[in-house]
Every structure is written in structure tokens, then in C-alpha cells.
Amino acid sequence: MDAVAQELGSVGVPEIVKPDTGQIGLADKTSERRGEAVGRPRAAIRAPGGAADRVRGRVVKAFSESIDIMPTVLDLLDLDIPLQCDGASLRPFLAGQNPEGWRTEVHWELDFRDVVHGKAQAELGIGLDDCSLTVIRDERYKYVHFAALPPLFFDLERDPGEGDNLAADPGHASRVLTYAQKMLSWRLTHAERTLTGIRLNPQGPIEIPRAER
């Protein structure tokens, strides 16, 4: 943190406004509470220095996640991004670029257990440790996987209000399976891996750098 503070003092402070995603009321049927307003908040970033002046005011519609904030700040300060950062730097967008291989979907997770009153567990008939969900969302579809409840699958183009769950529709079975598999692959790729990519040899440990993974 000392290194970050020193760099901030010398190059300027990046200004990042990222709204909270709020709380999801699972029993609330309005899309404003459980839909896109919760899952897709906007963000605003102002990079320091004159190099970014030519693209100020640019609107980027590519997907970003909250986990991109720390890598972005570190990248703007020309500091190394540690392996435990799952996100990616938004710095190329701030320079007017469109980086290759950028994500085409976003993911988020929610722990909705009620530790104090047990309301969620009682209403849904599930255990404390079952009160969690994971979401994968791209431009067209959203898949929601629960630990102990049936999944949800929405066609956002046809049903932006998320009122028609297609998860059990035989016509969408293969697509639901595809999104479930994509989610599993994402979780495997981003599992704890601090001690991975390291091999011991007589000269000592060899570690594959983050950039080469």
C-alpha cells in the first residue's frame, strides 16, 4: 500500500465511480430489483494525465466487472498485477483502444442467506449453506444457477423483464447446458491458484508469470 500511495502522489489519482449492485429481493418480482438494474450497473472512470484527454467522454459498451477496478488502478500506476486479481485492466479502453480477447460475458455471485432470522432458508426450504447463486450473462442470454434450487434461463432480447424462465423448456435444453458448462469452466479457471504454475527444480522454484498464463 505504501508503494501505491507514493505512486498516486506522483502521477495523479484515477477517479472511478462504480455504483453498488444493491440487494436482490428474491421474492420481489420487479425487474428493477432482481434483474438488469442489479446485475448491470454502469461505471465512470477518469484517468489522470493528458494522454487520456483525447478520449474523454468515450462510452464503452463492453462488459466490465467490479474485479477490474484493482487491476486498472495498478496498471495506471505501472505496478504489477498480482495473480489473485481475477479481473483485467481497463486501461486500453481509457487510451481509446479495444483490446483483443476481451470478455463477451460477465459473471457474478450472491450469498443470500439470512444468518440472523433465517427468513430466506425458511421461505425457500433450503439450508443455510445452500443460499447462494451464480450468474452468467452475455448480450442475449442470462443463466442463473442456484446451489439447491432450479435454475433460471432468460432470453434478454425477447424478454428483457425476465418474466419467462426457459430453463425447463425442451427447445432451450442444449443452450441451457452450454451456459451451465461455460459457468463451470469459468469457476474452474478462476479457482484459488496461488500455488499453481510453480515447479520446483534443483535451482529453485520456477513460476509462470501472470501475463503468460
FENTA-V310024 format. One record per backbone hydrogen bond with DSSP energy under -1.0 kcal/mol. CO is the residue of the C=O (numbers start at 1). NH is the residue of the N-H. If there is no record, write none. Layout:
CO/NH
CO/NH
//
This chain:
1/5
2/6
3/7
4/8
5/9
6/10
7/11
8/12
15/46
17/44
25/28
30/33
30/34
31/35
35/38
35/39
36/40
42/19
44/17
46/15
50/53
52/55
53/56
55/58
65/68
66/69
68/72
69/73
70/74
71/75
72/76
73/77
74/79
75/78
82/85
90/94
92/97
93/96
106/137
108/135
110/133
114/118
118/122
119/123
120/124
121/125
121/126
127/130
128/131
130/132
131/112
132/147
133/110
134/145
135/108
136/143
137/106
140/156
141/138
142/154
143/136
144/152
145/134
152/144
153/166
154/142
155/159
159/162
166/169
169/172
170/173
172/176
173/177
174/178
175/179
176/180
177/181
178/182
179/183
180/184
181/185
182/186
183/187
184/188
185/189
186/190
188/191
193/196
197/208
199/206
201/204
204/201
206/199
209/212
210/213
//
